[in-house]
Amino acid sequence: MKATFAGRENNVVTFTMGFEPEEFEGAQVEVYKRDKDKFHIDGFRKGKAPRRMIEQHYGEQIFWEEAVDGLLQNNYTEALGELGIEPINHPEVEIDELAKGAGFTVTLKVEVAPEVEVKDYTGVTIKDFKLEVTDETVEKTLTEIRKRSARHIDSEGPAASGDTVTIDFTGFVDGKEFDGGKAEGHRLKLGSGSFIAGFEDQLIGAVKGQELEVNVTFPEDYPEETLKGKPALFQVKVNEIRAEELPELTDEFAQDISEFETFEEFKADLRKQLEEEAAERTETEKRNMVLDKVYEANPIDVPKVMIEDEMNIMMNDFIQGIQSQGVQFEVYLELLGKTQEEVRETFREEAQKRVALRLIIKAVVKEEGFTVTPEEVEAEITNMASKYGMDAEKFKEYFGASQQKGLEEEMLNRKGVDYMYEMAIVEPADAVPAE
């Protein structure tokens, strides 16, 4: 196969892939071997008919189409690599006329990312700041740790925010029950905001066995047309209340959840961890501030297909995050009162920005001539293996060519961002509590 660059117009690249006669013939042989069992020729057992007999019976072109498809599939990625083309969608393919015993040429047109001429990426001015860990920060973190270790005990009430209630309910609009408005044994954590606004607040103060009426109004953007903006009445019965019982902050508690003998040692180590995290977050946020300024100075018309692909990635990550919390995404959508497409659409602006920033950073890397050496890649892989607690050599065995290419791109991007940050002007500012 010979790949040849033909030209670029705007964001569309044209190139050719040429195949010799012997390559075309070899591909036909492979198709014959794979598919010969599919043909029935009189006088031959199934799968035993010679290729020439099949071609005489069905036509000499019987294996051409799949042979061409196989050659394209097996050589497309190689051609892209040879020519340094990074497509952002599927190609348009035009195949020359095929002939027995001859080679052929394929012309491909594919959309690529726009070439960005980045400007004003050095000397960006930002306000310095520092995330500080206060006593309040430590206390809030301790409360969260206690909640993760909390026991849930039966309670007669009154129900309070943070309690989990098990309820039966029936919903009415205009005096009639509506579809999807009835459930039995539904568990609801008060204060979670997972139900229609105002519903959970009206259950605070309820006691076990109590029956009450809850009045709410469906939001105007509710997906069910018949319920948008409608007032609704729910008849609710509280079957169970489970209250959180937080553990006391004692030496025994510290021993249960850490390697420390005393609570004071645990608390001191917690503050140290929070301060390290705050320092990392400070540096990350300042880099983001620089990127925001460069992004504002370099408006880019990002191809729609790149935005849509990024939205798909963000949506999949979001769904996995919801499901990792033990919540079915369909249930989440129902509680949120939105469709999957409506949730996906909320990622559009951020997706556009993410793609634009990647293009900007790539342009900076190219402009400054940054590279990564094999030694740097080796050190990075070794560092990653250490983080995962794996032997470096064994880790490398699982690190294939595509993963290494991705790592190299990530390292180049990091150099680009570091350079813009190092060249930025950081003006002094006040410290900010690390919440």
N, C-alpha and C positions, 0 to 999 in steps of 0.2 A: 504494500500500500504506500502510495506517495501522497502526502498532504501538501497543498499549495495555498498560500494566502492570496486571495484575489482582490480584496479591497475592503474599505469601510466607509459607510455613508451614515452620518449621524451616529446612532447607537446600533446599527446593523452591520455585522461583519459577514462577508462572503468568502468562502473557501471551497476548495475541491478535494476530493479523495479519489485517486486513480488506482484501479486494480488491474493487474496483469492477467492475461488469459489463463495462466496456470492457477492463479488464485481463484478465479471464477470457477474453473473446472474442479478444483479441490473442494470448494464449498458445495458444489452440486453433488459430489461423491458423498460428502458428510450428510447431506439431506437425504440422499437415497438410502444410506445405511440406517438412518434414524427412522425413516418412514416407509420402508419397503413392505412392512407387514400390513400396511393399510390398503395395498393394491391387490386386486384379484385378476389374474391372467389365466385364461383357459390353458390347461396342460401343465400348470405349475402349482405346487403346493403354496399356500399362503406364506408370503415372505421369502420365497425361493426364486421368484422371477428375476432374471437379469435386468440390469438398468436399461439396456437398449430395447428390451421387449416392452418395458413399461413406457419408455419414450415413444416407441412406435405406436403403442395402443392409445396413449393419452396425449401425445404431442411432445416434440422435443423441448418445449418450454415448461414442461410440468414441474421441474425442480428450480427454475430460474428465480422466481419471486422469493422463495424462502432462502435460497442461496445468497441473494443480494441482501436480504434482511439480516442474515447471519453475519455477513462481512461487515455491514454497517455497525451492528451492535458490538462486534468484537474489536473494531478499529476506531470507533468514534472518539472514545476517551483518549486514546493514544494520539490521534490527530490533534485534538484540542491541546494536549500537553506539548506536542511538538511546536505548535504555532503560538502558544501562550494565550489561548483564547479561554475566557471564563464566561460561559453563557449564563443567561438569567432566565431562559425559557427553552422550550423545545424548538428544534430547527425546522425550517421549511426545506424539503428535500426534492431535488429534481434529478432524475436519472437519465443518462444518455440512452439511446436506443441500444438494446442488447442484441447480440448475434452469437451463434454457435461458434465456439473456438476463438472468440475474441475477448479482449478485456473491455472495461467500461469506466466511465468517469461519473462521479456524483457531485453535483453542485449543491452546497448547503448555505443557507442564510440563517443567521441566528442573532438574536438581540443580546447585547452585552451592556454592562454598566456604563454610564456616561463617564467620559474623561473629565476630571475636575481640575480646574486651575485654582488652587487655593491661595487666598491672600490674607494678610493681616493675622497670621497665626503666631507671630512673635510679638513680644511687648504688650501682651494683653494685660489690662489692669483689673485686679480683683481686690476685694476687701479681705484681709486676713481674719481668721477667727479660730477659736479653740473650744472644743467641746470639753467642758469640765464635769468631773464626777463629783456631785455634792452628796451630803448625807441623805438628802431626800431621794436621790437616785438609788443609793444603796438600799434604803428602806423599801422603795417600790420594787426593786429586784427581789429582795427577800420575801415580799408578799407574794410575788409570782411563783417563787420557788415553793413557798408554803402551799399555794393553791395546787401545784402539781402533785404535792404529796397529801392533799386533803382527803379525808374520809367523807363519804356521803351517807348521812344517817336519816332515818325516817323522822319526820317532824309533823306535829299536829298543826303547825302554823303559829302565827300568821306568816304567809309566804313573803320572802324578802328578795330583793334583787340579788342574783347569784344562785338562788335556789332553783332546782329543777322540778317542775310540776308535771304530773301525768294527768291529762284531761281528755274528756269527751266533749265534742262541740258540734253544733249544727248552725249553719249560717243562713240568714234570710235577707233578701233584698226585695223591697216593695211587698213585704209580707209573705214571700214565697221562698222556699228552699232553692238554692242554686247549685249547679253541678260543681263538684270539687270542694264544697263548703262544709263537708261532714266528715268526721273522723272519730275513732274510739282509741283510747290508750295512747294518745299522741304525747310525746315527751317534749317539753319546751323549757329551755333555760331562760329565766326571767332576766332581762337586761341584755340579752344577746342581740336584739334587733333583728331576729330572723323571721318575725311575723309582721303582719300589717301594722304600720305605725299606730301606736296607741293601744294596741291589744294587750301587750305584756304589762304595761303600766297599770291597767285596770285589774290585773290579777294579784298585784302586790297587796298584801293584807288579807288575802283569802285564807280560809282554813280548810283542812281535809274534810271532804264530804259536802262542801258548800256548793250550791247551785246559784249562778249569777248570770246577769246579762251584760254583754260587752258591746259597746257601740263604737264603730270605726267608720272611716270613709276610705274607699279604694282610691289609690293614686290615679291621676289623670293619664299616666303612661302605662297603666296596667294592660298586659297583653290581651286579656279577654275583653272584647269590645263592649259586651253587655254589662260589664262591671265597672268600666272606667268612670272615676269620679262619683260613684254611687255610694250613698250611706248604707251601711249594713249592720244588722243586729246578730250577734252570736249568743246562743244559749249554751252556757259552759257549765260542766260539772267537774270539780277538782277531786280526782280520785286519790292522788298521792302527792306528798311534798317531801323532797329530799334536800336537806340542807347541807352546806359544806361545813365541815369541822376542821379548822386549820390546826396543824401541830404547833406546839409551843417551841420557841427558839431556845432550845437547851443544848447542853453538851451531847446528850443522847441523840438529839435530832441531827446534829453535825456529824456524829459518828455514823449514823444510818445512811447519810447521803454523800459522804465524802471520806477522805483518808485522814481527816483531822480529828484530834482528840477533844478539842474544846470548840465551843461556838465562836469565841473571840478569834481563834486562829482561822476558822472557816470564813468569818466575816472579813478579816484582814486580807485573805487571799482573794475573796470575791471583789473587794475594792480594787485590788491590784489588776485583776482580770478586766474589770470594767474600765479602768484607766488605760490599759493597753488597747482595748477595743475602741475607746473614744479617740485615742491617738490615731489609730488606723482609719477610723471613720472621718476624722478631721482631714487627713491627707487625701482620702478618696473624694471627699466633698469639695475640697479646694481644686482638685483636678477637674471635677465635674463643672465647677464654676468657670474654669478656663475653657473647657470644651463648649459650654453654653455660649460664651462670648464669641468663640471662633465660628460656631454654628450660626449665630445671628449675623456674622459678617460674611457668610458664604451661603446665600440661598441657593438651593439645588433643586432642579426639577427631577425628582426621583421617579423612575419608571414605575408604573402602576403594579406590574407583576412583582417587583421587588417588595413593595409595600404589602401586597396581598400575601406573599410568602412569609414575611416577617410576622404579619398578623396571625397566620396559621400557627407559627411556632409559639407565639405568645399565648394563643388560645389553648393549645395543647398543654403548655406548661401550667396554665391557670386551672384547667380541668384536672390535671394530675394533682395539683396542690389541694383542690377541694376534696378529691377522692381520698387523698392521703390522710385527711382528717376524719375518714369514715363516713362521709356524706356523699350520697349519690348525686351526680351533677343534675339529673332531671329534677330531683327533689329541691336542690338549691335554686334552680331556675324558677320553680313553682313558688318557693318562699320569697324569692326576690321579685317575682311578678314581671319577669322579662323572658324573651326568647333567646336562644343561643346566638342567633345572628345579632341581636341587639347588644349582647354582652361583647361579642367579637368586635363590633363596630367601635366600642369604647377604646379599643387599642390602636385605632388607625393613626391618630396624631403621634403617639409615642413610637409606633412602628416606623412612620415616616422619618422621625428624628433619628432613630437608631440607625436606619440604613444610611441616611445622609451623613451622619457622623463617621460611619465606617468608611464611606467614600472619601471624606475629608482627611481622615487619619491616613488612609492608604496613599492619598496624594502627597501628604506631608512626608511620609516615609520615602516615597519616590523622589520628591524634590530634594530632600536632604541626603539621599543616597545611603540610607541605613541598610545594614545587612546583619544576618546572624551567622556565626561561624559554627562548624560542626562541634567544636568544643563547648560553645554556649548551649547548644541543643542537648549535648550529652549531660552537661551539668544540670540543666533544667529537668531532664527525665530522671536523673538520679535524685534530685530534690523532691520530685513528685512521688517517686517510689518510697522515699523516706516518710512522706506525709501519710501514705497509705499503709505504712508498716510492712512493706514488701522488699524482698531482695532486689537490688537494682538490675541485675542481669535477668532475673525472671520477669521483672516488670517490662523490660525492653522486648521480651519475646511476645508480649501481648500488644506491643506498641507498633502497629503496622504502618505502612507507607502513608496512607491517608491521614492517620492520626498524627504522624510526624509532620506532615505538611500543614495540618491545622495548627499544631503547636508552633511551628515556625512563623506562621502568619500572626498568631497571637503575640509572640515575642516581638515581632516587628511593630505591631500596633502599640505594644507597651512602650517601645522605644520612641515612637512618634508622640504619644501622649506625654511621656516623661520630658521630652524635649520642649514641647509647648509649655509645660508647667515650669520647667527650669528657666525658660526665657520670659516668663510672665513677671509683671511688676505687682508685688503683693504689698498693699497698703495696710498699716496697722488698724486693728479694730478691737472691739471688746470680746470677752469670752462669753460663751453660750452654754447654759446647763445641758448636760448630755442626757436627754430623755430618750 
